[in-house]
Amino acid sequence: MDDLLQLPWFSDAQRELVRELHARAGAERWLDPGIDDAAALRAALGALGRWGYLRLTVSEPWNLTNNVLAREALAYHCGIADLAFVMQALGALPILLMGSEATKAVLLPKVASGEACMAFALSEPEAGSDVAALTTTARREAQGGYRIQGCKHLISNAGVADYYTVFARTGEGKKGISAFVVHARAPGVEIERQVPSAPHPLGIVRFADVAVPSSALLGAEGDGLKLALMTLERCRTTVGAAACGFARRALDEALKHCRGRRMFGSTLSEQPLAQARLAEMQARLEASRLLVYRAAWAYDQSAGRTRITRQAAVAKWQATENAQWIIDQALQLAGGLGVLQGSIFERLYREIRPLRIYEGASEVQQLVIARELLSSPAAAPQEPLP
């Protein structure tokens, strides 16, 4: 058993969750998203639904630690399975947080079973990190309902999702953004495929005067920005967890390679330079995991009533940056084998890079951390030393 999971804030049920998920995910024959990303995504969603793990994404009370542990385990084995899991959370959390009881009753069981595939339609060509700059509009109709007009891009699960959680402008300024659930087959929803470096469904989603009923609104008009930030704050910590899963796999593969690779009369694992590299990889990984677990613990201790803006930003920033470094070092240790297309090192290298951008780039996390620090009351001056 992983020694970090023996820390006292993990329950026996959570340790069993990790053990069971590793066993199932390790034995599963996941489809290759490089061949057909939509089929791979749907197959992963089906497996996670059958196993019951998608319930974690929409459970009440919502538990961040469970979602962190699930993403770390899934990312270790399969990037597309990790994506399938988190997109259910991203797309459905706004419904869980502010959806009507009727909307919850209809959609959340389908999310938990994997029957409904979700997407989170926030980013636009001119509104990525600057969410408040979005220009997609939702015009209220005199006879009831809304008409959505605009364009979203870099939307994961585009073309595969059954429902999009869409953020659109119903007024001016930051308080003029609202959130809606839109069926993928609604007239006027158009998809243009985008191709990422790590294969998964991604694309532009255009809304050409798409009619939605008033019941599609999540919360009240003007709640959209708050809802987007609430969702991202919860899922941001899990991005760090996925990064740790990728990094753990890279370290394990590097250890295996170093123990078997002979050079200069000994194995690579006996070379001092390699040993130093492996030691730093382990130290960075453990530090990152502890930051992620700390943020999840802080959220769960308050049952979500306390914001974890700073802890989530620190965890996401450090875990993704460290994972990028760890995977790069693993590839370096593998030498020429590491850059061969299809090698585990090459796959992990492509999969980790977007995580430093998704759900708030590293630079944005630094700004968030600094803002939180500077907005806190100044610490009392210490007594001078004698």
C-alpha positions in Angstrom: 0.0 0.0 0.0 1.2 3.5 -0.9 2.6 5.0 2.3 1.1 8.4 1.7 -2.4 6.8 1.8 -1.6 5.7 5.4 -1.8 9.3 6.5 -4.6 9.7 9.1 -7.0 11.8 7.0 -7.7 9.0 4.6 -10.4 6.5 5.5 -10.3 2.8 5.0 -13.0 3.2 2.3 -10.8 5.6 0.4 -7.8 3.3 0.6 -10.0 0.5 -0.7 -11.3 2.8 -3.5 -7.7 3.4 -4.7 -6.8 -0.3 -4.4 -9.9 -1.4 -6.3 -9.6 1.3 -9.0 -5.9 0.5 -9.7 -6.8 -3.2 -10.0 -9.7 -2.6 -12.4 -8.0 0.2 -14.5 -4.8 -1.8 -14.7 -6.6 -4.9 -16.1 -8.9 -3.0 -18.5 -8.0 -3.0 -22.2 -8.6 0.7 -22.9 -9.2 1.7 -26.5 -6.5 3.8 -28.2 -7.8 7.4 -28.6 -5.2 7.9 -31.3 -7.3 5.6 -33.5 -10.7 6.9 -32.6 -10.9 9.4 -29.8 -14.7 9.4 -29.6 -15.0 5.7 -29.4 -12.2 5.6 -26.7 -14.0 8.3 -24.7 -17.4 6.5 -24.9 -15.8 3.2 -24.0 -14.0 4.7 -21.0 -17.2 6.4 -19.9 -19.1 3.1 -20.1 -16.6 1.2 -18.0 -16.5 3.9 -15.3 -20.2 4.0 -15.2 -20.5 0.2 -14.9 -17.9 0.1 -12.1 -19.8 2.8 -10.3 -17.1 5.4 -10.1 -18.9 8.2 -12.0 -21.2 8.5 -9.0 -18.2 10.3 -7.3 -18.6 13.2 -9.7 -22.1 14.0 -8.7 -22.4 12.6 -5.2 -24.1 14.6 -2.4 -22.3 15.6 -0.2 -19.6 16.1 -2.9 -16.2 14.8 -1.7 -13.1 16.3 -3.2 -10.7 13.7 -1.8 -12.6 10.9 -3.5 -12.4 12.7 -6.8 -8.7 13.4 -6.3 -7.9 9.8 -5.5 -9.9 8.6 -8.5 -8.2 11.0 -11.0 -4.7 10.1 -9.7 -5.4 6.4 -10.2 -7.0 6.8 -13.6 -4.3 9.0 -15.0 -1.7 6.5 -13.9 -3.3 3.9 -16.2 -5.1 5.8 -19.0 -5.4 9.4 -19.9 -8.7 9.1 -21.8 -10.3 7.4 -18.8 -9.2 10.3 -16.6 -10.6 12.8 -19.1 -13.9 10.9 -19.2 -14.1 11.0 -15.4 -13.3 14.7 -15.0 -15.5 16.0 -17.8 -18.5 14.4 -16.1 -17.6 16.4 -13.0 -17.0 19.7 -14.9 -20.2 19.4 -16.9 -22.4 18.2 -14.1 -21.1 20.2 -11.0 -22.9 23.3 -12.1 -26.1 21.3 -12.2 -25.4 19.8 -8.8 -24.6 23.3 -7.3 -27.4 25.4 -8.8 -29.7 23.2 -11.0 -33.4 22.9 -10.2 -34.5 19.7 -8.5 -36.2 18.7 -11.7 -33.1 19.1 -13.7 -31.0 17.2 -11.2 -33.5 14.4 -11.1 -33.4 14.0 -14.9 -29.7 14.5 -15.6 -27.6 13.5 -12.6 -28.5 9.8 -12.7 -27.6 9.7 -16.4 -24.2 11.3 -15.6 -23.5 8.8 -12.8 -24.3 5.8 -15.1 -22.3 7.2 -18.0 -25.5 7.3 -20.2 -25.1 11.1 -20.5 -21.7 12.5 -21.6 -21.1 16.0 -20.4 -19.0 19.0 -21.6 -18.1 22.4 -20.0 -18.5 25.2 -22.6 -16.8 28.2 -21.1 -13.7 29.1 -23.2 -13.9 31.3 -26.3 -11.4 32.5 -28.8 -11.0 35.8 -26.9 -12.0 34.6 -23.5 -9.8 31.9 -22.0 -8.2 32.8 -18.7 -10.2 36.1 -18.8 -13.5 34.5 -18.3 -15.3 37.8 -17.8 -14.5 38.7 -21.4 -16.8 36.1 -22.9 -19.2 37.4 -25.7 -21.6 34.5 -26.2 -25.1 35.8 -25.5 -28.4 34.4 -24.2 -31.3 36.6 -25.2 -34.5 36.2 -23.2 -37.5 35.7 -25.4 -40.8 37.4 -24.7 -42.7 34.1 -25.0 -40.3 32.4 -22.6 -36.9 30.8 -22.8 -33.7 32.1 -24.3 -31.8 32.2 -27.6 -28.1 31.4 -27.4 -25.7 32.9 -30.0 -21.9 32.6 -30.0 -18.8 30.5 -30.3 -16.9 28.4 -27.8 -13.6 26.7 -28.6 -11.1 24.2 -27.1 -14.1 22.4 -25.6 -13.3 18.9 -24.5 -15.9 16.3 -25.5 -17.1 18.5 -28.4 -19.0 16.3 -30.8 -19.3 13.5 -28.3 -21.2 15.2 -25.4 -24.9 14.8 -25.0 -25.2 18.0 -22.9 -23.1 21.2 -22.8 -23.0 23.4 -19.7 -22.8 26.8 -21.5 -21.9 30.1 -20.1 -23.4 33.1 -21.9 -24.0 36.8 -21.4 -27.4 37.9 -20.3 -26.3 41.3 -19.2 -23.3 43.6 -18.8 -20.2 43.1 -16.7 -19.1 40.2 -14.5 -22.6 39.9 -13.1 -24.1 39.6 -16.5 -23.0 36.0 -17.1 -25.5 33.1 -16.8 -25.2 29.3 -17.1 -27.4 27.0 -19.1 -27.7 23.3 -19.9 -28.0 22.8 -23.7 -28.8 19.5 -25.4 -26.1 18.6 -28.0 -28.8 17.9 -30.6 -30.6 21.2 -30.2 -31.1 22.9 -33.6 -28.3 25.3 -34.2 -25.6 23.5 -32.3 -22.6 23.1 -34.7 -19.3 21.4 -34.1 -15.9 21.9 -35.7 -13.2 19.4 -34.7 -9.9 20.6 -33.3 -7.0 18.2 -33.0 -4.9 18.3 -29.8 -1.4 16.9 -29.3 -2.8 14.3 -26.8 -5.7 12.7 -28.6 -9.2 13.3 -27.2 -12.4 14.8 -28.5 -11.9 18.6 -28.7 -13.5 21.2 -30.8 -15.3 24.5 -31.5 -19.0 24.6 -30.5 -21.1 27.2 -32.3 -24.5 28.2 -31.1 -26.5 29.6 -33.9 -29.6 31.1 -32.3 -30.1 28.0 -30.2 -33.5 28.0 -28.4 -33.5 26.7 -24.8 -36.3 26.7 -22.3 -36.3 28.8 -19.1 -35.7 25.6 -17.2 -32.2 25.3 -18.8 -31.0 28.2 -16.7 -28.8 27.2 -13.8 -29.4 29.3 -10.7 -30.5 32.9 -11.5 -29.5 35.2 -14.2 -26.1 36.6 -13.3 -25.0 33.5 -11.4 -22.8 32.2 -14.2 -19.4 33.6 -13.4 -19.8 32.6 -9.7 -20.9 29.1 -10.8 -18.0 28.7 -13.2 -15.5 29.7 -10.6 -17.0 27.5 -8.0 -16.8 24.6 -10.4 -13.3 25.3 -11.4 -12.1 25.7 -7.9 -13.3 22.2 -7.1 -11.9 20.6 -10.2 -8.6 22.5 -10.2 -7.3 20.4 -7.4 -8.1 17.3 -9.3 -6.0 18.5 -12.2 -3.1 18.4 -9.8 -4.1 14.8 -8.9 -4.1 13.8 -12.5 -0.7 15.3 -13.0 0.5 13.3 -10.0 -0.9 10.1 -11.6 1.0 10.8 -14.9 4.2 11.6 -13.0 3.9 8.4 -10.8 3.6 6.3 -14.0 6.6 8.1 -15.5 8.7 7.5 -12.4 7.7 3.8 -12.2 8.6 3.3 -15.9 11.9 5.2 -15.5 12.8 2.9 -12.5 12.0 -0.2 -14.5 14.1 1.1 -17.4 17.1 2.1 -15.2 17.2 -1.3 -13.5 17.3 -3.1 -16.8 19.4 -0.8 -19.0 23.1 -1.8 -19.0 25.8 0.7 -19.9 29.5 1.2 -19.0 29.6 -2.2 -17.3 26.7 -1.7 -14.9 23.0 -0.8 -14.9 21.8 2.7 -15.4 20.3 2.5 -11.9 23.9 2.2 -10.5 25.0 5.4 -12.1 25.2 8.3 -9.5 23.8 10.8 -12.0 20.7 8.6 -12.6 20.3 8.0 -8.9 20.3 11.7 -8.2 17.7 12.3 -10.9 15.5 9.5 -9.6 15.7 10.9 -6.0 14.6 14.4 -7.1 11.8 12.9 -9.1 10.5 11.1 -6.1 10.8 14.1 -3.8 9.0 16.4 -6.2 6.2 13.8 -6.7 5.7 13.4 -3.0 5.6 17.2 -2.4 3.0 17.6 -5.2 0.8 14.8 -3.9 0.8 16.3 -0.4 -0.2 19.7 -1.7 -3.1 18.1 -3.6 -4.2 16.1 -0.6 -4.0 19.2 1.6 -6.3 21.2 -0.7 -8.8 18.3 -0.8 -8.7 17.8 2.9 -9.3 21.5 3.5 -12.4 21.4 1.2 -13.8 18.3 2.8 -13.2 19.4 6.4 -15.6 22.3 5.8 -18.0 20.3 3.6 -17.4 22.8 0.8 -18.4 25.8 2.9 -14.9 27.3 3.0 -13.2 28.4 -0.2 -9.8 26.8 -1.0 -8.8 29.3 -3.7 -5.1 29.5 -2.6 -4.7 25.9 -1.7 -6.2 24.7 -5.0 -4.0 27.2 -7.0 -0.8 26.1 -5.2 -1.7 22.4 -5.7 -2.6 22.8 -9.4 0.5 25.0 -10.2 3.1 22.9 -8.4 1.7 19.5 -9.3 1.5 20.2 -13.0 4.9 21.9 -13.2 6.6 19.2 -11.2 4.9 16.5 -13.3 6.1 18.1 -16.5 9.7 18.1 -15.1 9.4 14.5 -13.8 8.1 13.2 -17.1 10.8 15.1 -19.0 13.5 13.5 -16.8 12.0 10.1 -17.2 12.1 10.5 -21.0 15.7 11.7 -20.7 16.7 8.6 -18.8 15.0 6.5 -21.4 17.2 8.1 -24.1 16.2 7.6 -27.7 13.6 5.0 -26.7 11.7 7.8 -25.0 11.0 9.8 -28.1 9.7 6.9 -30.2 6.1 7.4 -31.1 3.9 5.1 -29.0 6.4 4.7 -26.1 4.9 5.3 -22.7 7.3 8.2 -22.2 6.2 9.9 -25.4 2.6 9.4 -24.5 3.0 10.9 -21.0 5.0 13.8 -22.4 2.1 14.7 -24.7 -0.6 14.1 -22.0 1.0 16.2 -19.3 1.6 19.4 -21.3 -2.1 20.6 -21.5 -2.5 20.3 -17.8 -0.3 23.3 -17.2 -2.8 25.3 -19.2 -6.3 23.7 -18.6 -8.5 25.2 -15.9 -6.1 28.1 -15.3 -2.6 28.3 -16.7 0.4 28.2 -14.3 0.8 31.9 -14.6 -2.8 32.5 -13.7 -2.3 30.3 -10.6 0.6 32.5 -9.5 -1.6 35.6 -9.9 -4.3 33.9 -7.8 -1.9 33.0 -5.1 -0.3 36.4 -4.9 -3.8 38.1 -4.8 -4.9 35.8 -2.0 -1.7 36.6 0.0 -1.9 40.3 -0.5 -5.6 40.5 0.4 -5.0 38.7 3.7 -4.6 40.8 6.9 -0.9 41.6 7.4 0.8 39.4 10.0 1.7 41.0 13.2 5.3 42.2 13.3 7.6 39.8 15.3 9.5 41.0 18.3 13.1 41.8 17.3 15.8 39.4 18.3 17.8 40.4 21.3 
